[in-house]
Amino acid sequence: MKVKIPTQLRTLTDGAAETEASGATVAELIEDLEARHPGLRERLLDDGGVLRRFVNVYVNDEDVRFQDGMSTPVPEGSSISIIPAVAGG
């Protein structure tokens, strides 16, 4: 599956805006991303293995926080986006 990578994390993907990964759940997908691009997991997850509060992951345009979190299924052919939270006013 293709995973869209935000600008802030592209140093870990050799500048690629999109990379390949696989997994049946978001957790498995992140583990595969880590195997392919070491350092991504620590930027995405806290010490408890939960998405950092400033990181949003979308599976088919649905925020995984409003689904099953790290257990959210990732069906074959899904569109995956990692998007940093933006604050400001």
RADAGI-V825172 format. One record per residue. N is the residue number from 1. RES is the residue in three letters. D_FIRST is the distance of its C-alpha to the first C-alpha in whole Angstrom. Layout:
n=N res=RES d_first=D_FIRST
n=N res=RES d_first=D_FIRST
This chain:
n=1 res=MET d_first=0
n=2 res=LYS d_first=4
n=3 res=VAL d_first=6
n=4 res=LYS d_first=10
n=5 res=ILE d_first=13
n=6 res=PRO d_first=16
n=7 res=THR d_first=19
n=8 res=GLN d_first=21
n=9 res=LEU d_first=18
n=10 res=ARG d_first=17
n=11 res=THR d_first=20
n=12 res=LEU d_first=18
n=13 res=THR d_first=15
n=14 res=ASP d_first=18
n=15 res=GLY d_first=18
n=16 res=ALA d_first=14
n=17 res=ALA d_first=14
n=18 res=GLU d_first=10
n=19 res=THR d_first=8
n=20 res=GLU d_first=5
n=21 res=ALA d_first=5
n=22 res=SER d_first=6
n=23 res=GLY d_first=9
n=24 res=ALA d_first=11
n=25 res=THR d_first=12
n=26 res=VAL d_first=12
n=27 res=ALA d_first=14
n=28 res=GLU d_first=12
n=29 res=LEU d_first=9
n=30 res=ILE d_first=12
n=31 res=GLU d_first=14
n=32 res=ASP d_first=11
n=33 res=LEU d_first=11
n=34 res=GLU d_first=15
n=35 res=ALA d_first=15
n=36 res=ARG d_first=13
n=37 res=HIS d_first=15
n=38 res=PRO d_first=18
n=39 res=GLY d_first=20
n=40 res=LEU d_first=17
n=41 res=ARG d_first=17
n=42 res=GLU d_first=21
n=43 res=ARG d_first=20
n=44 res=LEU d_first=18
n=45 res=LEU d_first=20
n=46 res=ASP d_first=24
n=47 res=ASP d_first=26
n=48 res=GLY d_first=26
n=49 res=GLY d_first=22
n=50 res=VAL d_first=22
n=51 res=LEU d_first=20
n=52 res=ARG d_first=22
n=53 res=ARG d_first=24
n=54 res=PHE d_first=23
n=55 res=VAL d_first=20
n=56 res=ASN d_first=18
n=57 res=VAL d_first=14
n=58 res=TYR d_first=13
n=59 res=VAL d_first=11
n=60 res=ASN d_first=12
n=61 res=ASP d_first=14
n=62 res=GLU d_first=16
n=63 res=ASP d_first=17
n=64 res=VAL d_first=17
n=65 res=ARG d_first=20
n=66 res=PHE d_first=21
n=67 res=GLN d_first=19
n=68 res=ASP d_first=19
n=69 res=GLY d_first=19
n=70 res=MET d_first=17
n=71 res=SER d_first=17
n=72 res=THR d_first=15
n=73 res=PRO d_first=13
n=74 res=VAL d_first=9
n=75 res=PRO d_first=9
n=76 res=GLU d_first=7
n=77 res=GLY d_first=6
n=78 res=SER d_first=7
n=79 res=SER d_first=7
n=80 res=ILE d_first=8
n=81 res=SER d_first=11
n=82 res=ILE d_first=13
n=83 res=ILE d_first=17
n=84 res=PRO d_first=20
n=85 res=ALA d_first=23
n=86 res=VAL d_first=26
n=87 res=ALA d_first=29
n=88 res=GLY d_first=32
n=89 res=GLY d_first=35
